[in-house]
């Protein structure tokens, strides 16, 4: 039974990794893999009632992650519908390419921590595609967007889905992860950014951001208000969890409800067409549901491996074969560039229970950094990279030659800083 489940999972994973070649959405492959793994598990067990109880317990945890992501995506879509992001992009309106590179990288680093790395990447790459006429410049800047967004998302509990999984699962707390990972994440961005800035061609060439136009004649004041409120409710999520001790998705849905009521009141006197275009109902239609389905499928798959005891066997093998936990986590981060980091983190959570590594243990902090930033090494290694690949039409081999060395430089630098600061500042 365990062999059959393992084979199904491996085949499913190959299909997920080969999405762009076989032309089958990875969400479909993930859903089938998850259901088949649980089906094989229940057929191989004499007590199907007990398996059902195990499944429902796992679904409760998975649902918390999915509701959190859906709420965050909807809030971002509401801000975008009101053109609130124009306030951010206006900062880039003047200057030369080198200044744009630095502002863009720092902006990505900060925005991805507040919003998330996927949304930040989509916004930034879309903007860059409009203001950088030379394709070579667009590709290089996009590569730095991926590195900056993943580095920024790694130190925030709401900046990257893997960090969010660890936060929701209780492995890390928000203040601790920020304190421990902010410096390594900065190093992960600083080294590639310095190198790219020094080698940037025509760095002093002036560049301007064209004025954006709206088909909705949207009031800029309203856009700024929605942006402020949207970012505010996102930042309130960890505060809400600390105060109430309720799961994070409750705080996210609470924030969405506040934003929903406020925007409805804002537009209660406008005509129906404009009101619908800016409504939460419209935003819900625009969120990336295939990604939600992908997370559902892959988390179901991982939970089946855990329930069947396969992940425990793998953890014992890693401990015996490698031994050093820092080396194991570092390798997991590199491996996340080849396969999706979501199942790797989900697997690690199941392989290493809290009874072995307690809340805010160094293991979880380092895992959060490595899986959040290691995926930058390949264009398909992170959600941000896949999104950028689709928008800017980046070639896999070009990225491998031009950006991968920079991403690995930053990844190794951040890992070294993490270990060094642990010995100097935190005594671990």
N, C-alpha and C positions, 0 to 999 in steps of 0.2 A: 504493500500500500504506500509506504513512504517513498519507495523508488518510483512508483507511478506518479505520485504527486510532484516529485522533484522533476521528472521528465516533462510533465505538463507545464510546470512553471518555467523551465529552461526554454522550451519551445515557444511559450507565450512571450518570454522576454526577448527572444530572437525576433519574433514578429514585431514587437514594440520598437526595438532598436532599428528594424529595417523598414519603418513606416514610409520613408521617402522613396524607397525602392519598390516595395510591393504595392504602394498606393492604397493601403488600408489604414484608416485612422487608428492611432495607437489606443484610443479609448475603447474601440470595439475589441481589439485584441486583449486589453487589460480586463474588460468585463468578462469575456469568455474564459480567460485564464482563472480569474477569481472564482467564478461559479463552478468550473470543472474541478478545481482543487478541493473545494468544499464537498462537491458531489462524490469524488473519489474517497474523501475522508469518511463521509457518512456511510458509504457502501462497505468500507473496510472495518467498521466498528460494530460491535454487537449491541450497543446501547445508543440507538439513534435519538432518543429523547435527550440524553446527556449532550450529544453533539449539537442539538438544536439550542440548548441552553447556552453552550459555549459560543455558538454563532451570534446569538442575540446580545450577549455581553460584549462581543467584539463590535457588533454593529452600533451599539450605543456610543462607544469611543469614536468610531469612524464618523458617525453622524455629527458629533461635536466639531470635528475638523471641517467637514463639508459645509455645515451651516456658517462657520466662521469665515471660510473662504467666499461663500456666496454673499454674505453681508458686506465683506470688504470690497469685493468686485462691484457690487451694486452702488456703494457709496462713491467709488471712483468714477463710475459711469455717470452718476448724477453731477459730480463736479465737472466732468468733461462736457456734458450736455449744456451746462451753463457757461462754458468756455472759461472756467476758473483757472485753467492751467496757463492761459495767456498772460496772467500776472507773473508767473514764473519765467516763461520764455522771453518776456520783454527785457529781462536783465541781460540777455545775450544779444541785444539789438545793435550794440556798437562794439568796435574793437577789431583786432586782427585774429588770425587763425590760432596763434599760440594762446592768446587770451581766451578765445572761445574754447580751446581744448581744456584749459584749466578750469574755467567756469563750468563747462559741461561735466567734467569729471567730478568736481566737488559737488555740483548740484545733484548729479546722479547718486553720489555717495550718501548725501543727506536725505534726498527724497525717497530713495529706496528703503531707508530705515523708517521713514514715517509712513509711506504708502506700502509699496512692496517692489521688489526688483523687476518683476515682469511688467507691471504697469509703467514704472519709470522708464524701462527700456523702450516700450512701445511709444511713449510720448516723445522721448528724446530722439529716437531714430527717425520717427516721422518728421520731426522738426528739422533734423540735420539733412534729410533728403530734399528739403525745400530750399535750404540756404547754402548748400555746398554743391556747386555745379560740377566740380571735378569728381569723377567716380573714385579715383584713388584716395582722395581726401575723405570722401564719404565712408569708404570701407575702413580706413584706418580709425576714423573717429568712432565708427560703430563698434569696432573691436574694443576700443577703450571704454565705450559705454557699457559693454557687457562686463568687463573687468570691474569697473567702478560700481555698477549696480549690484553685482554679486557680492563685492566686498562690503558695500553699505548695508545690504540686506542681512549679512551674516551676524552683525552685532546687535540687531534689534529683534525683539520677540515677535514683531509683526512684519519684519522686512523680508523674510524668506519662508517658504512653506515648510522647509525642514526645521528651521528654528522654531516656527510656530508649532509644529508637531511636538517638539521636545518641551516647549512651554506648556502647551495644553496637556501633555502627558504627565506633567509634574516633575520632569527631570531637571529643569532649570527654572529660575525665577527671573523676572524682568530686570531688576536692578543689578543682580549678580552678573547676568550675561553681558549687560552693557559695560559694566566696570571691567570685566575680564577681557572682553574681545574688542573694545574700541581701539586700543593701540595696535594689536596685531592686524586688525582690519585696515587701519590707516597705512600700515607698512605694506600690506598687500596691494594697496592702490598706489602709494607713493613711489615705489621703485619702478614699476612699469610706466607711470605717468612722467617721471623725470626723464627716463630713457626715451620715451616717445616724443616728449617736448623738445629734447635736444636734437633729435633726428628728423623733426618735422620740416618738410620742404616748404619754403616761402612762408615761414612762420609769421613774418611781419606784414603779410598781405592783408589789406583791410577787408572786412566782411561785415555785412549788415543783414539784419533779419527783416524780411518783408512784412508789411502790415497785414494782419489777418482780417478777413472779412467774415461776417456772419450772415447767414440767410434768415436768421430769426430776429435781426435787429435787437440783439440782446443787450441789456443794460450792463455796462462794465461794472457798475457798482454792485449789482446783484451777483455777478460772477465772482467778485472778490469776497462778498459775504458768504456765498455758498462754499467757496474754497476754504475760507477761514473756519466755517462751521464744520465742514467735512473733515478737515485735518484735525480739528479739535475733538470730534467724537472718536476718531481713530486713536488719538493720543490718550483719550479717556478710558479706553478699553483696559489697559493694564491697571489703571487706578481703580476702576470698578471691580476688577477681580481681587485686588488687594483689600478693598473695603468689605466686599460681600462674601468673598471666598467661593463665589459661584463660578462655573466654567466660563472661559473667555468668550465662547460664542454667545452667551447671554448678554454680555456687555456690548458685543458687536451688533447684535440684533436690536438692543436698546438704542444704540447710537443711530442705526438705520431708521428706527421708528421716529426719533427726534428730527432727523433730517427730512424724512418723509412729510411729517406734519408741517414743518417750517416752509418747505418748498411749495406745498399745497396752498398754504396761506399766502405766499408770495405771489402766486399766479392765479388766484381765485377770480381776478377781474379781467384777465386776458382772454383772447378768443380761444376756441377749442383746439385749433391746429397747433398754435404755439404752446399751449398748456400741455398737450399730449407729447410734443417733442421734448419737453423738459421734465416730464413726469417720471416718477419712480417706476410706474408700469412699463414705460418705454425702456428705462435703464435695465429692468429685469429681463427684458427681451434681448438686450445686447450683451449680457455677461457671457463669458466663455463656458458654456455648459459642457462641451466635449472635454475640457480640462477637468471639470468637476467629476464627470463620469470616469475619466482616466484614474483620478485619485481613488474613487470608489473601488474600481476594479483591482488596482494594484494593492490597495490596503486590505481588501478581501483576500487576495492571494497570499500576502505576507501573514495575515492572521491564520490562514489555513496551515502554512508551514510551521507557525509557532504552536498551534494546537496539536499538530501531528508530532511535535518534538524534533523536527528537522533542524530548526534554528539553534536549539540547545546543543545538538551534536556538532553543528558547524562552529559554535562558539568554543566548545572544548577543543576542537581541532586547531583553531587559530591560536588559542592560548598555548597549546602544546607545540605547534610548529614555529610560532614567532615569539610568544612570551611577552615581549615588551608592549604595553598597551599603547604607548605613543606611536610606536612603529605601526601597530595594527590600524590605529585611527588615521595616521598619515596615508597609509596604503588605501584605506577606504575612500579617502578624499580624492586620490588619484583615480581610483576605479570609478568614482562618480562622474568623471569626464567621459567614460565609455558607456556607462548605463545611467539611467535616471537616478538622481540622488534621493528622490522620495522613497522608493522601496529600500534603498540602502539604510536610510535612517530608520524607517519602519522596522526593518530587520534587526538593526542594532538595538532598538528599544526592546524587541522581543527576546533577543539573544542575551542581553545583559540587564537583568531586572534591577529595580531600585534597591533590593536587598543586597545586591553586590556593589553597586555604585549609587550612593545616596544622592539626594537633591543637591544640585550645584557642585557635584563632584567634578574634578578636573577632566575626567573622561568625557562627560557630556559637553562641557565647554569646548574642548578641543574637537570633539565630533561635530559640533555646530559650526565651528570655523572651517574645518576641512571639507565637509560636505557642502557648505555654502559657497566656498570659493574655488574648490578643486574643479568644479564643472566648467569653469572658464577656460580650461585648457583645450577644449574642443568646442566647436560651434554647436554641436548637438548635445553637449554635456550639461546644459541647464535650460530651464524654461526661457530665461532671458535670451540665451543664444539662439534657440529655435525661433523665437519671435523675431529677433533681428535678422536672422537668415531669411525669413519670409518677406520682410519689409524691404531690406536692402539688397536681396538676391546675392548673398555672399556665397562664394564657392568654398566647399569644404577644404580643398587643398590649399587655396590662398590663405585661409584662416590658419591652417596648420603651419604654414611657412612664416607668416607675418605676425600673428597674434599669439599663437601657442607659446613661443619662447618667452614673451612678455608675461603671459598669464602664469607660467610656471615660475618665473622669477619672483613675481609677487606672492604666489602661493608659498614658496619655500621661505621667502623673507618673513612673511607673517607667521608661519609655523615656528621659525627660529625665534622671533620676538616673543611669541606665546610662551615657549619653553624658558627663555631667558628671564622674562618678567615674572614667571612663576617662581623661579629660584631667588630673584632679588626682592620682589614686592610681596608675594603671597606665600612664600615658604612651602611650595609643593614641588 
